[in-house]
Amino acid sequence: MGDGHPECPQRLDVIEDRLLVTGVADALERREAPEASVEDLELAHGRMHVAAMRGLRDTVIEQARAGGPGHVHVDPDTAVNAHTWDAALRAAGAAIAATDAVIAGEIENAFCAVRPPGHHACRDRAMGFCFFNNVAVAARYALERHGLSRVAVVDFDVHHGNGTEDILAGDPRVLMVGLFQHPFYPYSGDVPAGPNMVNVPVPAYTKGMDVREMIEAQWIPRLEAFRPEMIFVSAGFDAHRDDDLGQLGLTEQDFAWITLRVRDVARRFARGRIVSCLEGGYNLDALARSVEAHVRELADL
């Protein structure tokens, strides 16, 4: 999205390096991400939005040929370049392919190390570094293409997953539980958009032990009562205390604990089926450590 932008290619580089140097990668099965089809994107997004994203790609290419900047902004923080369309298709495609593999029983769970992130992408709007909502697409794909009856979405990014809520609010087949700093971008979530939304807004500087207590009190009972057949995770690590894009006080140990609790619910009700997708996390060192902790718990290492 341009030089100096926090949503940078190095995010995936440091994750891969960390998993390799710690030996975690040796225990994982790595798969390349295919492209999502337009039809699958339209499970969560309006047809005009998908067409507009493809049109922006063509506009950027034409401008670049004419000596233009090579970027078109959809909001002040979110820019499209000539490769954004392809990257966004593969980010959503990773979540879909992971869903297929988990439901087929090829793997118990999956972590999708993807860019761009997705949880701010609304049904008809790109925003907040996000173009297509990877988790919402995958959740709807599991319901519509695989015929599941109940899926849960867990979102622990420092920012409210407003796009996921926009797409999934009111769908009785979905339960979404989220915890996020508030008031904070995108300045939503304090009033849930539907009865299937369990939003837990927390003030700046809230620390990990307080977050754990809130999750035990508010997330876990609702998840247990819902009995999801599969769980999708918007895994944002910008709630880490070292991440300057937020002001929460979590550590990698807290992310490991959250993952363990989610995995416990998945084992009891969903045959262990989890698909986790990378969202935020912009301090590169903290991001790498946090993803390692998350993946270790998913892989039971």
C-alpha positions as CSV (number, residue, x, y, z in Angstrom):
1,M,0.0,0.0,0.0
2,G,3.0,2.3,-0.3
3,D,6.3,2.9,1.5
4,G,6.0,3.1,5.3
5,H,2.5,1.6,5.4
6,P,2.1,-0.7,8.5
7,E,0.3,-3.4,6.4
8,C,3.5,-4.3,4.6
9,P,5.0,-7.4,2.9
10,Q,7.4,-7.9,5.7
11,R,4.6,-9.1,8.0
12,L,4.5,-12.4,6.2
13,D,8.3,-12.6,6.0
14,V,8.8,-12.3,9.7
15,I,6.1,-14.9,10.4
16,E,7.7,-17.4,8.0
17,D,11.2,-16.7,9.5
18,R,9.9,-17.2,13.0
19,L,8.2,-20.5,12.3
20,L,11.3,-21.8,10.5
21,V,13.9,-20.7,13.1
22,T,11.8,-22.1,16.0
23,G,11.2,-25.4,14.3
24,V,7.4,-25.0,14.3
25,A,7.4,-25.1,10.5
26,D,8.7,-28.6,10.6
27,A,5.5,-29.8,12.2
28,L,3.2,-28.0,9.7
29,E,1.8,-29.0,6.3
30,R,2.2,-25.9,4.1
31,R,-0.1,-25.3,1.2
32,E,-0.2,-22.5,-1.4
33,A,-3.3,-20.4,-1.6
34,P,-5.6,-20.7,-4.7
35,E,-7.7,-17.8,-6.0
36,A,-11.2,-17.5,-4.7
37,S,-13.9,-17.5,-7.4
38,V,-16.1,-14.5,-7.9
39,E,-19.1,-16.7,-7.1
40,D,-17.6,-17.6,-3.7
41,L,-16.8,-13.9,-2.9
42,E,-20.4,-13.1,-3.7
43,L,-21.5,-15.3,-0.8
44,A,-20.4,-12.4,1.5
45,H,-20.1,-9.4,-0.9
46,G,-22.4,-7.6,-3.3
47,R,-21.8,-8.2,-6.9
48,M,-21.2,-4.5,-7.5
49,H,-18.5,-4.4,-4.8
50,V,-16.6,-7.3,-6.3
51,A,-16.9,-5.8,-9.8
52,A,-15.7,-2.4,-8.4
53,M,-12.6,-4.0,-6.9
54,R,-11.7,-5.6,-10.2
55,G,-12.3,-2.3,-12.0
56,L,-9.9,-0.5,-9.6
57,R,-7.2,-3.0,-10.6
58,D,-7.8,-2.1,-14.3
59,T,-7.7,1.6,-13.5
60,V,-4.4,1.4,-11.6
61,I,-2.8,-0.6,-14.5
62,E,-4.0,2.0,-17.0
63,Q,-2.7,4.9,-14.9
64,A,0.6,3.2,-14.4
65,R,1.0,2.8,-18.1
66,A,0.4,6.5,-18.5
67,G,3.0,7.4,-15.9
68,G,0.6,7.6,-13.0
69,P,1.3,6.8,-9.3
70,G,0.3,3.1,-9.4
71,H,-2.1,3.4,-6.4
72,V,-5.7,4.3,-6.0
73,H,-7.0,5.0,-2.5
74,V,-10.4,3.6,-1.3
75,D,-10.0,5.4,2.0
76,P,-7.1,7.5,3.5
77,D,-5.3,4.4,4.8
78,T,-6.2,1.8,2.1
79,A,-4.7,1.8,-1.3
80,V,-5.2,-0.5,-4.4
81,N,-2.2,-1.3,-6.6
82,A,-1.9,-3.5,-9.7
83,H,-1.5,-6.6,-7.6
84,T,-4.1,-6.0,-4.9
85,W,-6.9,-7.9,-6.8
86,D,-4.8,-11.0,-7.2
87,A,-3.6,-10.9,-3.6
88,A,-7.1,-10.4,-2.2
89,L,-8.4,-13.3,-4.3
90,R,-5.7,-15.5,-2.8
91,A,-6.3,-14.3,0.7
92,A,-9.9,-15.3,0.5
93,G,-9.0,-18.4,-1.5
94,A,-6.7,-19.5,1.3
95,A,-9.6,-19.4,3.8
96,I,-11.8,-21.3,1.4
97,A,-9.2,-24.0,0.6
98,A,-8.5,-24.4,4.4
99,T,-12.3,-24.8,4.9
100,D,-12.4,-27.5,2.3
101,A,-9.4,-29.3,3.8
102,V,-10.7,-29.2,7.4
103,I,-14.2,-30.3,6.5
104,A,-12.8,-33.1,4.4
105,G,-10.7,-34.3,7.4
106,E,-7.4,-33.9,5.7
107,I,-6.3,-31.6,8.5
108,E,-7.8,-30.8,11.9
109,N,-7.3,-27.0,11.7
110,A,-5.5,-24.4,9.7
111,F,-3.8,-21.0,10.0
112,C,-3.9,-18.8,6.9
113,A,-1.0,-16.4,6.8
114,V,-2.5,-14.0,4.3
115,R,-2.4,-10.4,3.2
116,P,-4.5,-8.3,2.8
117,P,-6.5,-8.8,6.0
118,G,-10.3,-8.9,5.8
119,H,-12.4,-8.1,8.9
120,H,-13.1,-4.5,8.1
121,A,-14.4,-5.3,4.6
122,C,-18.1,-4.8,4.6
123,R,-20.6,-6.4,2.2
124,D,-20.4,-3.4,-0.2
125,R,-17.3,-1.5,1.0
126,A,-13.5,-1.9,1.3
127,M,-11.9,-0.1,4.2
128,G,-9.3,-0.4,6.9
129,F,-6.6,-2.2,4.8
130,C,-9.3,-4.8,3.8
131,F,-10.9,-5.5,0.4
132,F,-12.7,-8.9,0.8
133,N,-13.7,-10.3,4.1
134,N,-11.7,-13.6,4.2
135,V,-13.4,-15.0,7.3
136,A,-16.9,-14.0,6.4
137,V,-16.5,-15.5,2.9
138,A,-15.2,-18.8,4.4
139,A,-18.0,-18.9,7.0
140,R,-20.6,-18.4,4.4
141,Y,-18.9,-21.0,2.2
142,A,-19.0,-23.6,4.9
143,L,-22.7,-22.9,5.4
144,E,-23.7,-22.7,1.7
145,R,-21.3,-25.0,-0.1
146,H,-20.8,-27.7,2.7
147,G,-24.2,-27.5,4.3
148,L,-23.1,-26.8,7.9
149,S,-25.8,-25.6,10.2
150,R,-23.9,-23.6,12.8
151,V,-20.5,-21.8,12.5
152,A,-18.8,-19.5,15.0
153,V,-16.5,-16.5,14.3
154,V,-14.0,-15.5,16.9
155,D,-12.3,-12.1,16.5
156,F,-9.6,-10.8,18.9
157,D,-8.1,-8.1,16.8
158,V,-7.6,-4.7,18.6
159,H,-10.1,-3.2,16.1
160,H,-13.8,-4.2,16.0
161,G,-14.5,-6.5,13.1
162,N,-17.2,-4.2,11.7
163,G,-17.1,-5.7,8.2
164,T,-17.7,-9.2,9.5
165,E,-20.5,-7.9,11.7
166,D,-22.0,-6.1,8.7
167,I,-22.1,-9.3,6.7
168,L,-23.1,-11.8,9.3
169,A,-25.3,-9.9,11.7
170,G,-28.8,-11.4,12.0
171,D,-27.8,-14.8,10.5
172,P,-29.0,-17.4,13.0
173,R,-26.5,-19.9,11.6
174,V,-23.6,-17.8,12.8
175,L,-22.4,-16.7,16.3
176,M,-19.7,-14.0,16.3
177,V,-17.8,-13.3,19.5
178,G,-15.4,-10.3,19.4
179,L,-13.2,-8.4,21.8
180,F,-11.7,-5.0,20.8
181,Q,-10.5,-1.7,22.1
182,H,-13.2,1.0,22.3
183,P,-13.6,3.8,21.5
184,F,-11.2,3.2,18.7
185,Y,-11.2,2.7,14.9
186,P,-13.7,2.0,13.3
187,Y,-15.7,3.4,16.2
188,S,-18.4,0.7,16.1
189,G,-19.3,-2.4,18.0
190,D,-20.5,-0.9,21.3
191,V,-24.0,-1.7,20.2
192,P,-24.2,-5.1,18.5
193,A,-25.9,-5.2,15.1
194,G,-27.8,-8.4,15.8
195,P,-28.6,-10.9,18.5
196,N,-25.9,-13.3,17.1
197,M,-23.2,-10.8,17.9
198,V,-21.3,-11.0,21.3
199,N,-19.3,-7.8,21.3
200,V,-16.9,-7.1,24.2
201,P,-15.5,-3.5,23.9
202,V,-12.7,-2.8,26.4
203,P,-10.9,0.4,27.2
204,A,-7.4,1.3,26.3
205,Y,-4.6,-0.3,28.4
206,T,-6.7,-3.3,29.4
207,K,-4.3,-6.1,30.3
208,G,-4.3,-9.8,29.5
209,M,-5.7,-11.2,32.7
210,D,-8.7,-8.9,32.5
211,V,-9.3,-9.9,28.9
212,R,-9.1,-13.6,29.9
213,E,-11.8,-13.0,32.6
214,M,-14.1,-11.3,30.1
215,I,-13.7,-14.1,27.6
216,E,-14.5,-16.8,30.2
217,A,-17.6,-14.8,31.3
218,Q,-19.0,-13.6,28.0
219,W,-17.6,-15.7,25.1
220,I,-17.4,-19.2,26.4
221,P,-20.9,-19.6,27.7
222,R,-22.4,-18.3,24.4
223,L,-20.1,-20.6,22.3
224,E,-21.0,-23.6,24.4
225,A,-24.7,-22.9,24.1
226,F,-24.4,-22.4,20.4
227,R,-22.4,-25.7,19.8
228,P,-20.7,-24.6,16.6
229,E,-19.9,-27.2,14.0
230,M,-16.8,-25.2,12.9
231,I,-15.0,-22.1,14.2
232,F,-13.4,-19.4,12.1
233,V,-10.9,-17.0,13.8
234,S,-10.0,-13.5,12.8
235,A,-6.6,-13.6,14.3
236,G,-5.4,-10.0,14.8
237,F,-2.3,-9.6,16.9
238,D,-2.3,-5.8,17.2
239,A,-3.8,-6.0,20.7
240,H,-0.2,-6.9,21.7
241,R,1.3,-4.4,24.2
242,D,4.2,-3.7,21.9
243,D,2.0,-2.8,18.9
244,D,1.7,1.0,18.4
245,L,-1.5,0.7,16.3
246,G,-3.5,-0.1,19.5
247,Q,-3.3,0.5,23.2
248,L,-4.2,-2.9,24.7
249,G,-1.9,-4.9,26.9
250,L,-1.9,-8.4,25.6
251,T,1.2,-10.6,25.2
252,E,1.9,-13.7,23.1
253,Q,1.0,-15.8,26.2
254,D,-2.5,-14.3,26.2
255,F,-3.0,-15.1,22.5
256,A,-1.9,-18.7,23.3
257,W,-4.4,-18.9,26.1
258,I,-7.2,-17.5,23.8
259,T,-6.3,-20.1,21.2
260,L,-6.3,-22.9,23.7
261,R,-9.8,-21.9,24.9
262,V,-11.1,-21.7,21.4
263,R,-9.6,-25.0,20.5
264,D,-11.2,-26.6,23.6
265,V,-14.6,-25.5,22.4
266,A,-13.8,-26.7,18.9
267,R,-12.8,-30.2,20.2
268,R,-16.0,-30.5,22.2
269,F,-18.5,-29.4,19.6
270,A,-16.8,-29.0,16.2
271,R,-14.6,-32.1,15.8
272,G,-11.6,-29.7,16.4
273,R,-12.4,-27.8,13.1
274,I,-10.8,-24.4,13.1
275,V,-9.8,-22.1,10.3
276,S,-7.8,-19.1,11.5
277,C,-6.9,-16.1,9.3
278,L,-4.4,-13.4,9.9
279,E,-5.8,-10.0,10.5
280,G,-3.8,-7.2,12.2
281,G,-0.4,-7.1,13.9
282,Y,2.0,-4.4,12.9
283,N,4.9,-4.6,15.3
284,L,6.9,-7.2,13.4
285,D,8.7,-8.8,16.4
286,A,5.5,-9.0,18.4
287,L,3.6,-10.3,15.4
288,A,6.1,-13.1,14.8
289,R,6.1,-14.2,18.4
290,S,2.3,-14.0,18.7
291,V,1.7,-16.1,15.5
292,E,4.2,-18.7,16.8
293,A,2.2,-18.9,20.0
294,H,-1.1,-19.1,18.2
295,V,0.1,-21.8,15.8
296,R,1.8,-23.8,18.5
297,E,-1.6,-24.1,20.3
298,L,-3.4,-25.0,17.0
299,A,-0.9,-27.6,16.2
300,D,-0.7,-28.9,19.8
301,L,3.1,-28.5,19.9
